[in-house]
Amino acid sequence: MSDKTKDTEISPRGVLLALITRKPWLIPFIYYIYTYSGLRLNELKELMNLKTLIIRRALWWLTKYGIVEKSGEKYIVTEKYRKILEELLLNYCTTGKTHVLRIGKTYFVAIIRKTRISTYTIPSDILDKLVEMETNVQIEFTAKDLSDALGIPIKLAQKTLKLKQILSECRKK
């Protein structure tokens, strides 16, 4: 290994964060495998109600980067990623088939559907501005109100309102 390679070696935390930010659809898989202390392929299929092909693809990515490994019939989180996930999942919320993970100043939202996992991101400052404005005027904003007030696209405003609703459901639990 050359000196250049040693200097650019990425920490386990960096590997995990890079994978999640590039492939946020893997978030629910990481969550379930970590939370249940390992799961079989069929158990993941039952929990997530997804096609086997999607589950196999997710497990391939997670094993490729060493985040999970196969132990007997189960897939488990590797030792070097357990502590990192423990800290990361402190900023995690799930309601039904919707999973939200905050990393830095971004919320990653993953929604499990029958044939895929839909994902989107919301910058935390937009959500913070929404909460601040609603507190100041004492009314709930509509997507159009938020879009006009912040000069953001209507789709982003709708997703921000949905995220606010999801996070409030999590706080109630």
C-alpha positions in Angstrom: 0.0 0.0 0.0 1.5 3.4 -0.9 1.5 6.4 1.4 -1.1 8.1 -0.8 -3.5 5.2 -0.2 -3.0 5.3 3.5 -3.8 9.0 3.7 -7.1 8.6 1.8 -8.4 5.6 3.7 -11.9 6.3 4.8 -13.1 5.7 8.3 -16.0 3.3 8.9 -18.2 6.2 9.8 -17.3 7.9 6.5 -18.0 4.7 4.6 -21.4 4.4 6.2 -22.4 8.1 5.7 -21.2 8.0 2.1 -23.2 4.9 1.4 -26.4 6.3 3.0 -26.1 9.7 1.3 -25.6 8.0 -2.1 -28.1 5.2 -1.6 -30.7 6.4 1.0 -33.0 3.5 0.0 -30.7 1.3 2.1 -31.7 3.1 5.3 -34.7 0.9 6.3 -32.6 -2.3 5.7 -29.8 -0.9 8.0 -32.4 0.0 10.6 -34.2 -3.3 10.6 -31.0 -5.4 10.7 -29.5 -3.3 13.5 -32.7 -3.1 15.5 -33.5 -6.8 15.4 -29.9 -7.8 16.0 -29.8 -9.7 12.6 -32.5 -11.0 10.3 -32.8 -13.7 7.7 -33.7 -12.9 4.1 -37.3 -14.2 4.6 -37.7 -12.2 7.8 -36.6 -9.0 6.0 -39.1 -9.8 3.2 -41.9 -10.3 5.7 -41.0 -7.1 7.7 -40.7 -4.9 4.6 -43.1 -6.6 2.3 -40.7 -6.1 -0.6 -39.7 -8.4 -3.5 -36.8 -10.7 -2.8 -34.8 -9.1 -5.6 -34.8 -5.7 -3.9 -33.8 -7.3 -0.6 -31.0 -9.3 -2.2 -29.7 -6.1 -3.9 -29.7 -4.2 -0.6 -27.9 -7.0 1.2 -25.4 -7.1 -1.6 -24.6 -3.4 -1.2 -24.4 -3.7 2.6 -22.1 -6.7 2.6 -20.0 -5.2 -0.2 -19.1 -2.3 2.1 -18.8 -4.5 5.2 -21.7 -3.0 7.1 -23.5 -6.3 7.4 -22.2 -9.9 7.2 -23.9 -13.2 7.0 -23.8 -15.2 10.2 -25.4 -18.6 9.7 -28.8 -17.8 8.1 -28.9 -14.3 9.5 -27.5 -11.0 8.2 -26.0 -9.0 11.1 -24.3 -5.6 11.5 -20.6 -6.1 11.7 -18.8 -5.2 14.9 -17.1 -2.1 13.6 -20.4 -0.5 12.6 -22.5 -1.3 15.6 -21.4 1.7 17.7 -21.6 4.1 14.7 -25.1 3.0 14.0 -26.1 3.3 17.7 -25.1 7.0 17.5 -26.6 7.6 14.1 -30.0 6.0 14.9 -30.5 8.5 17.8 -31.6 10.8 15.0 -34.0 8.2 13.5 -37.8 8.1 13.3 -40.1 5.6 11.8 -43.9 5.6 11.3 -45.3 2.6 9.5 -43.5 2.3 6.2 -41.8 5.7 6.4 -38.3 6.1 7.8 -36.5 9.4 8.5 -32.8 9.8 9.4 -31.2 13.1 10.1 -27.5 13.3 9.1 -26.0 16.7 9.7 -28.3 19.4 8.2 -30.3 17.0 6.0 -33.3 14.8 6.6 -33.3 11.6 4.5 -36.8 10.1 4.1 -37.3 6.6 2.8 -40.8 5.2 2.1 -41.2 1.5 1.6 -43.6 0.8 -1.3 -44.6 -2.6 -2.7 -42.1 -2.6 -5.6 -39.5 -0.1 -4.5 -38.3 2.3 -1.8 -38.9 6.0 -2.6 -36.5 8.5 -1.1 -36.1 12.2 -0.9 -34.1 14.7 1.2 -35.1 17.9 3.0 -32.6 20.5 4.2 -33.2 21.0 8.0 -33.1 24.8 7.6 -36.3 24.7 5.5 -38.1 22.7 8.2 -36.7 25.0 10.9 -38.0 28.1 9.0 -41.4 26.4 8.6 -41.7 25.7 12.4 -40.4 29.3 13.2 -42.9 30.9 10.8 -45.9 28.8 12.1 -44.9 29.7 15.7 -44.7 33.4 14.9 -48.1 33.7 13.1 -49.9 30.9 15.1 -51.3 29.2 12.0 -50.4 26.1 10.1 -49.0 26.8 6.6 -50.2 25.1 3.4 -47.7 24.0 0.8 -48.5 27.1 -1.3 -48.0 29.4 1.7 -44.6 27.8 2.4 -43.6 27.9 -1.2 -44.5 31.5 -1.5 -42.9 32.5 1.8 -39.6 30.8 1.2 -39.4 30.9 -2.6 -39.1 27.1 -2.9 -40.7 24.7 -5.3 -44.2 23.5 -4.4 -43.1 19.8 -4.3 -40.4 20.7 -1.8 -42.9 22.6 0.3 -45.3 19.6 0.2 -42.6 17.2 1.3 -41.5 19.5 4.1 -45.0 19.6 5.5 -45.2 15.8 5.3 -41.8 15.6 7.1 -43.1 17.9 9.8 -46.1 15.6 10.2 -44.0 12.5 10.4 -41.7 14.0 13.0 -44.6 15.1 15.2 -46.0 11.5 15.0 -42.6 10.2 16.2 -42.5 12.6 19.1 -46.0 11.3 20.3 -44.7 7.8 20.6 
